[in-house]
Amino acid sequence: MTKITKEEVKKVAHLARLELNENEINNHAEQLENILDYIRQLEKIDTDDVPCTTRAIEVVNVFRKDEKKNSDCNEELLELGPSRENKYFKVPKIINE
């Protein structure tokens, strides 16, 4: 197991366009090493019998079935608007030609 060097942290920081002081370089080296240690632990886990999934829990569609319903309240709804023209709401022009 190799340790993350300061030079590697500086290279990654340069690629990410980050300016790090010496203290930040040391902190990031330690944090990156901890992350890599955790990944090494995960690599040791036997997952051969674990099915491939895209989520930790099953996602189920909770939408109701679409059903067509006749509506006789169109006139009532149009009356709620500030302005109308025939069967449509009338709105101010917002796009110039």
N, C-alpha and C positions, 0 to 999 in steps of 0.2 A: 504494500500500500504506500503510494507516494503521497506526500503532503503537497498542498497547493502552495506554490511559491509566490513571493511578492511580485516577481516578474510576470507570472501568469495573471495575477490580479491586475497589474498595470496594463497588460496587453488587452484583457477583457474590457477594462475601463476605457482604454483608448478606442477600442472598436465601438463601444457604446457611447463614445463622446462624453465621458464623465471625467471630471477633474477630482481626484481624491488626494487628501493629505495623507501623511504617513500613518496616522492613527486609523483613518478610514481603511487604508490598505490592509493593515493588520486585522481589523475587525472583519472585513470582507473575506480575507483569506481564511479566517477561523470559521465564519459562517458557511462559506463554500465547502470547506472540509467537512463540516457537520452534515451538510446536505448530501455530499457524496458518501459519507459513512452510512447515512440512512438508506440511500439507494443500494449500497452494497448489502445491507441487511435484507432489503426487499428482494434482491436478486437470489437470495438463498431460499426463499419460500417456494415450496413445491406447489405449482399451480396447474399441474397436468390434468387433474380431474375437475378443475373449475371451468365451467362453460364461459365462452367469450360473451361479453355483454357490452353495451354502450352506456349503461346507467347502473347505479348501485341498487336501485329499486325499479320495479316494473312501472311504466307509465301507461295509464289507461285514459282513453279519450272520455271525457266527462260531459261532452256536449250532448244535448238532446237531439232527437231526430228532427230534421226540418219538415215542417208540415205546412201546407198551404192553407190559409184561412181567409175567408172573405171578410172584408172590412167595410162596414157601412158608416164609418165615422169620418170619412175624408172631409166632408164639409165642416164638421166640428173642429177638426185639426187645422184646416185652413183659416178658420175664424180666429184661432189663437195667434196667428202671425200678425206682424205690424202692418203688412201691406201684401196685397195679392192681386193677381191678374188671371181671371178665369179659374183654372184648376191648379195654379202654381203660385208659390210664394214669390213676391217681387223683392229683389234685393238691389242695393246700389252697385253700380259698375265699379269694379276694382282693378280691371286690367285695361290699360290704354292700348290702342291699336298701333 
